[in-house]
Amino acid sequence: MLRDDPKTSVEAFADAGAQFVRRMANHAIYEAAKRGGADDSSTREFLCECGHLECRRMVTMPISGFDPVSPPGTVVSHA
């Protein structure tokens, strides 16, 4: 049986953690916009949830484009 490369496993864990943290931040952005009275067509900048630890891209999209119950990895910049 082949063992996973520990570095790869640690990197995958770090990427998954970063994706989860960005999802929580995006949820906070969404909630703050809704509490502030933003309508669904208002746009906000959300963090890319691509899952790469180094990613710093932002995704500008309408509030209605964010689904608070969707899983991490839903908001992704294709740039």
N, C-alpha and C positions, 0 to 999 in steps of 0.2 A: 504494500500500500504506500502511495506517495503522500508525503506530508505537505501541507500548504506552506509556502514561503512565509515566515513570520512577518517580514516587512510588508508583503502584500496584504496580509490579514490585518495588520495594524493600519495600513493606509486605507483599506476598505472601511474599517471601523471609523476612522477619522472622517472620511468622506460622508458616511451615513450620519454621523453626529452633526457635521456641518449642515447637511441637508435638513435635518430635523430642527436645528436652531434657526435656520433661515425660514423654515415653515412657521415656527412660532412667532418670529419677528413679523412675517407677512400677515399673520393672523392679527397681531397687535396693530399693524398699520390699517388693516381693514376695519377693525373694531373702533379705532380712534376716528377714522373717517366717518363711519356710521353715527357714532356718538356726536360728532361735530356737525351733523346735518347734511353731509354730502349725499347727493342723489346718485343713483346707479350709473349715470352717464359721466359723473366726475371721474377724472383720471388721477391716479397716484403712481408713485414709483415703488415697485415691489422688488425684493431681492431675488435674483435668479436661484432656483432650487435644483440646478443641474446635478448637484452631488459632488462637484470637484472642489476640494478644500481651498484651492487657490482662486477660485472664481470670485470676481468682484463686480460682475455685471448687474445692471438694474433693468427691470422690465416695466415700461410705462404701459399701463392698461386701465380700462375703466373699472370702477369698483365692482360692477356686475360681472366682470371676468374672473373675479376671485371667488372660489367656492370654499367656504370655511371647513367643510367636511371632507374635501378631497385629500388624498394622501400626499405626503411630501414628494416633491419631484414634479408637481403639476405646473408650477410657474417656471418656465424655462426660456431663456434668451436664445434665439437661434442665430444671433449675429456672429 
